[in-house]
Amino acid sequence: MVTAIVAELDQSQLNHPTLFANGIQQPKLQTVYFGGGSPSVLTPQELHRIFEAIHRNFNLEDTLEITLEANPEDLNALNLASWKSVGINRLSIGIQSLNDVELQWMNRKHSAEQSREAVALAATFGFHNVSIDLIYGSEKKSLQQWKEELAWAADCGATHLSCYALTIEEKTTFGHRAEKGLMQAPPDEHAAAHFQYLSDWAAEQQWEHYEISNLSKPGHRAVHNSHYWEGHPYIGVGPSAHSFNGTHRRWNIAQNHVYMEKLVRGESVFEEEALSAADQLNERLMTGLRLINGVDLLDLEAIWPGYGDEKMATIEKLIAKEWLFNDSFRLAIPVKSRFLCDAITVELMVD
């Protein structure tokens, strides 16, 4: 797989010609993000090979953030030293829960104690920009347990939190369990109570709840993810990876063996679509309304001329329900209504 990823990186100039316009052989990257699976299982040698390919094709001199998603069980002295040596300066640790019963229920390999030790060990290797992932709203987690997890998060040294409501989707482990009647989705009021406490906790701790699922200490917002939510272009490398330039979306083959075989043969590994104006606007709403700053109405007008007039009645209705507010031509969702983000976004979309 690493050989295939390196090959795709070395073909970047052919696959993304707009990035290499005007004779720029090594476009500057603001961020690099290793995610979409378990990149922390890469050996130091494999990671070095990938970084060598990145440096061959891109300029990282001014890169602000290089993040690696890591499983708690993969944080050890060898890996941490390797990650530091290649320039990784931010970790996103998939803790999910500090309840061992819940971790086993979620088929996670690590224990709560391993999670605590992982965060502490990262600090000893100089990783002070650390994000942790937590899941809320499951049937195995009480509100009291959720409060205890957030109390630990406030004191463990992490600078960022990604908190996701448990979802049951088809063709996943949880989806198969639900089909067999082995589990059920938690009631909305259970997850809503957890989310409300999360918002209250953030205000009390003076953390920025800057995106529905993401919170940070001041000055530690995730730069990479913020660019995604704000609609900036990005390049994805690897199976199932997506790329976006504002008007076109590209996605790689999902099957690992097909992805690798095609790259070896020098064949294309992606499909692409041109986004219609409606697609562009709706996507801007879906990502932008998740942010505390919302979306600029003038940006929406640039994509869809007349949008404000077309949707003014809907906007005013949502404002009256306190589901939306308009501050200097920026549409945003009030904190108390952010749990309803998906429903609010749908009302503002165009066909």
One Martini backbone bead per residue (centre of mass of N, CA, C, O) as a GRO file, in nm:
protein
  351
    1MET     BB    1   0.057   0.063  -0.021
    2VAL     BB    2   0.290   0.265   0.001
    3THR     BB    3   0.376   0.247  -0.295
    4ALA     BB    4   0.110   0.363  -0.404
    5ILE     BB    5   0.111   0.635  -0.256
    6VAL     BB    6   0.378   0.731  -0.374
    7ALA     BB    7   0.285   0.721  -0.667
    8GLU     BB    8   0.059   0.929  -0.639
    9LEU     BB    9   0.237   1.162  -0.547
   10ASP     BB   10   0.421   1.150  -0.813
   11GLN     BB   11   0.135   1.214  -0.987
   12SER     BB   12   0.023   1.498  -0.910
   13GLN     BB   13   0.083   1.669  -1.165
   14LEU     BB   14  -0.126   1.505  -1.339
   15ASN     BB   15  -0.387   1.504  -1.141
   16HIS     BB   16  -0.316   1.834  -1.050
   17PRO     BB   17  -0.257   2.083  -1.262
   18THR     BB   18  -0.351   2.349  -1.111
   19LEU     BB   19  -0.120   2.334  -0.888
   20PHE     BB   20   0.115   2.352  -1.140
   21ALA     BB   21   0.100   2.625  -1.224
   22ASN     BB   22   0.333   2.849  -1.339
   23GLY     BB   23   0.583   2.643  -1.273
   24ILE     BB   24   0.501   2.502  -1.006
   25GLN     BB   25   0.654   2.224  -0.857
   26GLN     BB   26   0.599   2.317  -0.532
   27PRO     BB   27   0.347   2.340  -0.366
   28LYS     BB   28   0.201   2.482  -0.101
   29LEU     BB   29   0.136   2.367   0.229
   30GLN     BB   30  -0.061   2.420   0.514
   31THR     BB   31  -0.149   2.109   0.532
   32VAL     BB   32  -0.138   1.784   0.703
   33TYR     BB   33  -0.332   1.464   0.685
   34PHE     BB   34  -0.350   1.165   0.879
   35GLY     BB   35  -0.611   0.944   0.776
   36GLY     BB   36  -0.864   0.717   0.718
   37GLY     BB   37  -0.786   0.523   0.977
   38SER     BB   38  -0.452   0.377   1.073
   39PRO     BB   39  -0.159   0.542   1.054
   40SER     BB   40  -0.018   0.436   1.329
   41VAL     BB   41   0.074   0.148   1.190
   42LEU     BB   42   0.304   0.262   1.074
   43THR     BB   43   0.613   0.250   1.008
   44PRO     BB   44   0.884   0.442   1.010
   45GLN     BB   45   0.965   0.367   0.718
   46GLU     BB   46   0.693   0.426   0.582
   47LEU     BB   47   0.666   0.721   0.668
   48HIS     BB   48   0.926   0.821   0.532
   49ARG     BB   49   0.844   0.757   0.243
   50ILE     BB   50   0.604   0.950   0.232
   51PHE     BB   51   0.759   1.212   0.303
   52GLU     BB   52   0.949   1.207   0.064
   53ALA     BB   53   0.719   1.242  -0.146
   54ILE     BB   54   0.609   1.507  -0.044
   55HIS     BB   55   0.880   1.669  -0.077
   56ARG     BB   56   0.904   1.626  -0.387
   57ASN     BB   57   0.599   1.778  -0.446
   58PHE     BB   58   0.620   1.968  -0.185
   59ASN     BB   59   0.588   2.258   0.022
   60LEU     BB   60   0.674   2.274   0.392
   61GLU     BB   61   0.788   2.544   0.514
   62ASP     BB   62   0.473   2.675   0.587
   63THR     BB   63   0.354   2.459   0.754
   64LEU     BB   64   0.128   2.450   1.024
   65GLU     BB   65   0.005   2.140   0.995
   66ILE     BB   66   0.074   1.799   1.124
   67THR     BB   67  -0.141   1.525   1.122
   68LEU     BB   68  -0.211   1.235   1.338
   69GLU     BB   69  -0.383   0.952   1.354
   70ALA     BB   70  -0.437   0.771   1.672
   71ASN     BB   71  -0.397   0.499   1.855
   72PRO     BB   72  -0.338   0.436   2.177
   73GLU     BB   73  -0.175   0.157   2.124
   74ASP     BB   74   0.049   0.324   1.931
   75LEU     BB   75   0.167   0.476   2.178
   76ASN     BB   76   0.513   0.498   2.163
   77ALA     BB   77   0.838   0.568   2.164
   78LEU     BB   78   0.904   0.497   1.870
   79ASN     BB   79   0.671   0.647   1.730
   80LEU     BB   80   0.699   0.930   1.853
   81ALA     BB   81   0.986   0.979   1.747
   82SER     BB   82   0.913   0.946   1.448
   83TRP     BB   83   0.696   1.164   1.422
   84LYS     BB   84   0.880   1.397   1.508
   85SER     BB   85   1.107   1.364   1.283
   86VAL     BB   86   0.896   1.434   1.031
   87GLY     BB   87   0.691   1.683   1.160
   88ILE     BB   88   0.489   1.610   1.355
   89ASN     BB   89   0.254   1.847   1.552
   90ARG     BB   90  -0.014   1.657   1.558
   91LEU     BB   91  -0.264   1.486   1.751
   92SER     BB   92  -0.521   1.225   1.696
   93ILE     BB   93  -0.698   1.059   1.950
   94GLY     BB   94  -0.890   0.748   1.967
   95ILE     BB   95  -1.064   0.705   2.243
   96GLN     BB   96  -1.406   0.754   2.286
   97SER     BB   97  -1.349   0.618   2.588
   98LEU     BB   98  -1.352   0.558   2.968
   99ASN     BB   99  -1.517   0.285   2.913
  100ASP     BB  100  -1.464  -0.046   2.898
  101VAL     BB  101  -1.743  -0.149   2.819
  102GLU     BB  102  -1.777   0.039   2.574
  103LEU     BB  103  -1.522  -0.042   2.419
  104GLN     BB  104  -1.604  -0.339   2.377
  105TRP     BB  105  -1.874  -0.271   2.233
  106MET     BB  106  -1.688  -0.112   2.000
  107ASN     BB  107  -1.427  -0.284   1.937
  108ARG     BB  108  -1.191  -0.192   2.107
  109LYS     BB  109  -0.847  -0.244   2.196
  110HIS     BB  110  -0.846  -0.044   2.413
  111SER     BB  111  -0.808   0.120   2.712
  112ALA     BB  112  -0.850   0.362   2.939
  113GLU     BB  113  -0.559   0.354   3.047
  114GLN     BB  114  -0.417   0.382   2.772
  115SER     BB  115  -0.525   0.664   2.713
  116ARG     BB  116  -0.399   0.814   2.947
  117GLU     BB  117  -0.104   0.730   2.881
  118ALA     BB  118  -0.086   0.845   2.592
  119VAL     BB  119  -0.116   1.146   2.656
  120ALA     BB  120   0.125   1.163   2.852
  121LEU     BB  121   0.346   1.058   2.654
  122ALA     BB  122   0.324   1.273   2.435
  123ALA     BB  123   0.431   1.507   2.612
  124THR     BB  124   0.726   1.387   2.652
  125PHE     BB  125   0.762   1.431   2.316
  126GLY     BB  126   0.629   1.731   2.251
  127PHE     BB  127   0.309   1.694   2.246
  128HIS     BB  128   0.087   1.993   2.268
  129ASN     BB  129  -0.099   1.916   2.009
  130VAL     BB  130  -0.399   1.769   2.122
  131SER     BB  131  -0.641   1.539   2.013
  132ILE     BB  132  -0.965   1.410   2.114
  133ASP     BB  133  -1.184   1.138   2.092
  134LEU     BB  134  -1.546   1.135   2.142
  135ILE     BB  135  -1.833   0.955   2.256
  136TYR     BB  136  -2.185   1.015   2.242
  137GLY     BB  137  -2.511   0.867   2.318
  138SER     BB  138  -2.489   0.598   2.431
  139GLU     BB  139  -2.623   0.325   2.605
  140LYS     BB  140  -2.335   0.305   2.782
  141LYS     BB  141  -2.377   0.624   2.849
  142SER     BB  142  -2.391   0.836   3.089
  143LEU     BB  143  -2.402   1.150   3.201
  144GLN     BB  144  -2.194   1.109   3.425
  145GLN     BB  145  -1.973   0.986   3.246
  146TRP     BB  146  -1.949   1.230   3.060
  147LYS     BB  147  -1.857   1.428   3.277
  148GLU     BB  148  -1.596   1.270   3.352
  149GLU     BB  149  -1.459   1.285   3.076
  150LEU     BB  150  -1.448   1.599   3.059
  151ALA     BB  151  -1.285   1.641   3.316
  152TRP     BB  152  -1.036   1.499   3.205
  153ALA     BB  153  -0.995   1.672   2.947
  154ALA     BB  154  -0.932   1.941   3.107
  155ASP     BB  155  -0.653   1.792   3.254
  156CYS     BB  156  -0.465   1.621   3.030
  157GLY     BB  157  -0.357   1.846   2.788
  158ALA     BB  158  -0.551   1.897   2.589
  159THR     BB  159  -0.655   2.125   2.300
  160HIS     BB  160  -0.867   1.912   2.173
  161LEU     BB  161  -1.208   1.830   2.056
  162SER     BB  162  -1.385   1.536   1.936
  163CYS     BB  163  -1.749   1.512   1.926
  164TYR     BB  164  -1.961   1.225   1.882
  165ALA     BB  165  -2.241   1.093   1.784
  166LEU     BB  166  -2.397   0.816   1.781
  167THR     BB  167  -2.409   0.606   1.490
  168ILE     BB  168  -2.626   0.415   1.265
  169GLU     BB  169  -2.499   0.233   0.994
  170GLU     BB  170  -2.479   0.089   0.717
  171LYS     BB  171  -2.231  -0.149   0.687
  172THR     BB  172  -2.177  -0.183   0.992
  173THR     BB  173  -2.140  -0.301   1.295
  174PHE     BB  174  -2.386  -0.149   1.408
  175GLY     BB  175  -2.578  -0.217   1.176
  176HIS     BB  176  -2.576  -0.526   1.217
  177ARG     BB  177  -2.675  -0.521   1.509
  178ALA     BB  178  -2.946  -0.380   1.455
  179GLU     BB  179  -3.062  -0.597   1.260
  180LYS     BB  180  -3.039  -0.820   1.509
  181GLY     BB  181  -3.120  -0.665   1.788
  182LEU     BB  182  -2.847  -0.582   1.968
  183MET     BB  183  -2.920  -0.279   1.897
  184GLN     BB  184  -2.988   0.077   1.959
  185ALA     BB  185  -3.070   0.378   1.919
  186PRO     BB  186  -3.053   0.645   2.082
  187PRO     BB  187  -3.226   0.871   2.207
  188ASP     BB  188  -3.231   1.198   2.138
  189GLU     BB  189  -3.237   1.302   2.439
  190HIS     BB  190  -2.968   1.176   2.518
  191ALA     BB  191  -2.781   1.322   2.317
  192ALA     BB  192  -2.882   1.610   2.382
  193ALA     BB  193  -2.783   1.615   2.676
  194HIS     BB  194  -2.485   1.578   2.606
  195PHE     BB  195  -2.458   1.827   2.423
  196GLN     BB  196  -2.543   2.040   2.628
  197TYR     BB  197  -2.315   1.983   2.826
  198LEU     BB  198  -2.086   2.044   2.633
  199SER     BB  199  -2.155   2.345   2.595
  200ASP     BB  200  -2.140   2.423   2.894
  201TRP     BB  201  -1.852   2.327   2.945
  202ALA     BB  202  -1.710   2.513   2.741
  203ALA     BB  203  -1.792   2.780   2.875
  204GLU     BB  204  -1.665   2.719   3.154
  205GLN     BB  205  -1.366   2.648   3.023
  206GLN     BB  206  -1.308   2.832   2.767
  207TRP     BB  207  -1.399   2.692   2.516
  208GLU     BB  208  -1.425   2.645   2.171
  209HIS     BB  209  -1.734   2.595   1.994
  210TYR     BB  210  -1.666   2.612   1.658
  211GLU     BB  211  -1.796   2.325   1.615
  212ILE     BB  212  -2.017   2.093   1.666
  213SER     BB  213  -1.765   1.861   1.714
  214ASN     BB  214  -1.567   2.111   1.799
  215LEU     BB  215  -1.300   2.184   2.036
  216SER     BB  216  -1.104   2.458   2.193
  217LYS     BB  217  -0.852   2.610   2.277
  218PRO     BB  218  -0.725   2.894   2.246
  219GLY     BB  219  -0.549   2.861   1.935
  220HIS     BB  220  -0.659   2.530   1.861
  221ARG     BB  221  -0.764   2.501   1.601
  222ALA     BB  222  -0.830   2.317   1.326
  223VAL     BB  223  -0.695   2.393   1.033
  224HIS     BB  224  -0.770   2.175   0.833
  225ASN     BB  225  -1.077   2.148   0.901
  226SER     BB  226  -1.149   2.445   0.863
  227HIS     BB  227  -1.093   2.453   0.560
  228TYR     BB  228  -1.310   2.254   0.487
  229TRP     BB  229  -1.559   2.412   0.609
  230GLU     BB  230  -1.475   2.677   0.425
  231GLY     BB  231  -1.405   2.559   0.118
  232HIS     BB  232  -1.132   2.458   0.063
  233PRO     BB  233  -0.894   2.319  -0.097
  234TYR     BB  234  -0.810   1.962  -0.165
  235ILE     BB  235  -0.601   1.668  -0.114
  236GLY     BB  236  -0.630   1.319  -0.189
  237VAL     BB  237  -0.467   1.017  -0.059
  238GLY     BB  238  -0.584   0.717  -0.142
  239PRO     BB  239  -0.816   0.519  -0.055
  240SER     BB  240  -1.116   0.709  -0.085
  241ALA     BB  241  -1.009   0.969  -0.155
  242HIS     BB  242  -1.059   1.323  -0.154
  243SER     BB  243  -1.115   1.596  -0.384
  244PHE     BB  244  -1.103   1.973  -0.399
  245ASN     BB  245  -1.173   2.304  -0.594
  246GLY     BB  246  -1.502   2.410  -0.584
  247THR     BB  247  -1.611   2.254  -0.875
  248HIS     BB  248  -1.463   1.978  -0.805
  249ARG     BB  249  -1.483   1.620  -0.763
  250ARG     BB  250  -1.270   1.362  -0.615
  251TRP     BB  251  -1.241   0.992  -0.620
  252ASN     BB  252  -1.119   0.709  -0.500
  253ILE     BB  253  -1.070   0.403  -0.491
  254ALA     BB  254  -1.159   0.169  -0.242
  255GLN     BB  255  -1.009  -0.072  -0.336
  256ASN     BB  256  -0.702  -0.167  -0.264
  257HIS     BB  257  -0.615  -0.359  -0.501
  258VAL     BB  258  -0.708  -0.175  -0.733
  259TYR     BB  259  -0.546   0.071  -0.662
  260MET     BB  260  -0.264  -0.066  -0.684
  261GLU     BB  261  -0.281  -0.185  -0.971
  262LYS     BB  262  -0.326   0.083  -1.125
  263LEU     BB  263  -0.068   0.231  -1.036
  264VAL     BB  264   0.133   0.025  -1.156
  265ARG     BB  265  -0.002   0.077  -1.455
  266GLY     BB  266  -0.077   0.396  -1.476
  267GLU     BB  267  -0.365   0.436  -1.383
  268SER     BB  268  -0.653   0.553  -1.302
  269VAL     BB  269  -0.804   0.613  -0.951
  270PHE     BB  270  -1.042   0.810  -1.050
  271GLU     BB  271  -1.322   1.012  -1.001
  272GLU     BB  272  -1.540   1.272  -1.156
  273GLU     BB  273  -1.710   1.590  -1.076
  274ALA     BB  274  -1.925   1.839  -1.158
  275LEU     BB  275  -2.045   2.111  -0.991
  276SER     BB  276  -2.312   2.258  -0.935
  277ALA     BB  277  -2.448   2.531  -0.803
  278ALA     BB  278  -2.620   2.372  -0.604
  279ASP     BB  279  -2.394   2.197  -0.491
  280GLN     BB  280  -2.213   2.425  -0.389
  281LEU     BB  281  -2.416   2.555  -0.197
  282ASN     BB  282  -2.496   2.309  -0.023
  283GLU     BB  283  -2.209   2.250   0.074
  284ARG     BB  284  -2.160   2.520   0.211
  285LEU     BB  285  -2.386   2.477   0.418
  286MET     BB  286  -2.300   2.201   0.545
  287THR     BB  287  -2.027   2.322   0.654
  288GLY     BB  288  -2.070   2.624   0.753
  289LEU     BB  289  -2.309   2.572   0.972
  290ARG     BB  290  -2.112   2.425   1.177
  291LEU     BB  291  -2.013   2.699   1.237
  292ILE     BB  292  -2.008   2.969   1.445
  293ASN     BB  293  -1.976   3.174   1.187
  294GLY     BB  294  -2.078   3.050   0.943
  295VAL     BB  295  -2.220   3.218   0.661
  296ASP     BB  296  -2.188   3.409   0.377
  297LEU     BB  297  -2.427   3.559   0.191
  298LEU     BB  298  -2.241   3.666  -0.038
  299ASP     BB  299  -2.124   3.389  -0.115
  300LEU     BB  300  -2.396   3.266  -0.196
  301GLU     BB  301  -2.458   3.476  -0.418
  302ALA     BB  302  -2.213   3.401  -0.600
  303ILE     BB  303  -2.331   3.116  -0.660
  304TRP     BB  304  -2.653   3.228  -0.612
  305PRO     BB  305  -2.824   3.441  -0.757
  306GLY     BB  306  -3.081   3.545  -0.532
  307TYR     BB  307  -3.087   3.385  -0.265
  308GLY     BB  308  -3.194   3.583  -0.052
  309ASP     BB  309  -3.474   3.624  -0.181
  310GLU     BB  310  -3.557   3.323  -0.207
  311LYS     BB  311  -3.494   3.272   0.131
  312MET     BB  312  -3.614   3.488   0.326
  313ALA     BB  313  -3.859   3.346   0.453
  314THR     BB  314  -3.695   3.117   0.579
  315ILE     BB  315  -3.500   3.287   0.743
  316GLU     BB  316  -3.718   3.431   0.916
  317LYS     BB  317  -3.839   3.174   1.037
  318LEU     BB  318  -3.574   3.076   1.178
  319ILE     BB  319  -3.534   3.327   1.350
  320ALA     BB  320  -3.807   3.310   1.505
  321LYS     BB  321  -3.713   3.013   1.623
  322GLU     BB  322  -3.404   3.028   1.697
  323TRP     BB  323  -3.220   2.876   1.451
  324LEU     BB  324  -3.130   3.169   1.353
  325PHE     BB  325  -2.883   3.417   1.244
  326ASN     BB  326  -2.817   3.769   1.139
  327ASP     BB  327  -2.474   3.885   1.105
  328SER     BB  328  -2.365   4.076   0.882
  329PHE     BB  329  -2.438   3.852   0.653
  330ARG     BB  330  -2.440   3.614   0.868
  331LEU     BB  331  -2.515   3.276   0.889
  332ALA     BB  332  -2.627   3.131   1.203
  333ILE     BB  333  -2.622   2.905   1.474
  334PRO     BB  334  -2.727   2.873   1.765
  335VAL     BB  335  -2.619   2.696   2.022
  336LYS     BB  336  -2.909   2.578   2.116
  337SER     BB  337  -2.952   2.472   1.786
  338ARG     BB  338  -2.714   2.278   1.677
  339PHE     BB  339  -2.854   1.993   1.692
  340LEU     BB  340  -3.034   2.103   1.422
  341CYS     BB  341  -2.856   2.146   1.167
  342ASP     BB  342  -2.966   1.956   0.945
  343ALA     BB  343  -3.255   2.072   0.932
  344ILE     BB  344  -3.172   2.364   0.868
  345THR     BB  345  -3.011   2.316   0.609
  346VAL     BB  346  -3.236   2.198   0.432
  347GLU     BB  347  -3.408   2.466   0.425
  348LEU     BB  348  -3.156   2.627   0.264
  349MET     BB  349  -3.172   2.475   0.020
  350VAL     BB  350  -3.135   2.386  -0.321
  351ASP     BB  351  -3.239   2.245  -0.647
   0.00000   0.00000   0.00000
